[in-house]
């Protein structure tokens, strides 16, 4: 009886520390903070699909721009009410224009639990993920607006993203010297704005805006540990799939991986 109890205690202790170790992982291990590099993404046929570039902002180790063709996003690690998040603070273009993002309602749901409101007002930026990775899936949704270059209110938006904890993901397009299977976090997202409607995914509407019900996701991607964006991707509407083929230089100019 005592021996059985001790065995159960050891198993529970081991499970606790395994979960704690997983939860201790940080999202910046998957988002490439503090480094610069160029990533080349292929579709499932091995053809060029897209290229992303990561550039530090003014030498900062917690703020950087991600460049997709003519589009830019500015990311930053921020603390909000005692919790660290990765935020997208602004969208930009190749002409040097930047449009600030404002969040009016932000909600988070851990696992399949109830939605919790963490922002109810007007806040600069949009939280896109928890900095410390939980050991269960969670979802963030945001109602907000994008500012015009003159500072006035522009289009309204709704965005929702579901995150899954790290798991091994194989990328058949990977051409680097390291293995093509590595830990990756998976995310699914949808996007609506008042100019273009549902750009990705869909959902129910109330008063000409998404009400957060009946959400379907339009895109899925994984972030590979230590290699960053789009380890694999899946356009859930068109069916196009693919993955990262190489990253150069990475990290900090040390060559491809």
Secondary structure, 3 states (H helix, E strand, C coil): CHHHHHHHHHHHHHHHHHHHHHHCCEHHHCCCCCCCEEEEEEECCCCEEEEEEEEECCCCCCEEEEEECCEEEEEEEEEECCEEEEEEEEEEECCCCEEEEEEEEEEEEECCCCCEEEEEEEEECEEEEECECCCCCEEEEEEEEEECCCCCEEEEEEEEEEEEEEEEEECCCCCCCCCCEEEEEEEEEEEEECCCEEEECECCEECCEECCCCCECCEEEEEECCCEEEEEEEECCCCCEEEEEEEECCCCCCCCC
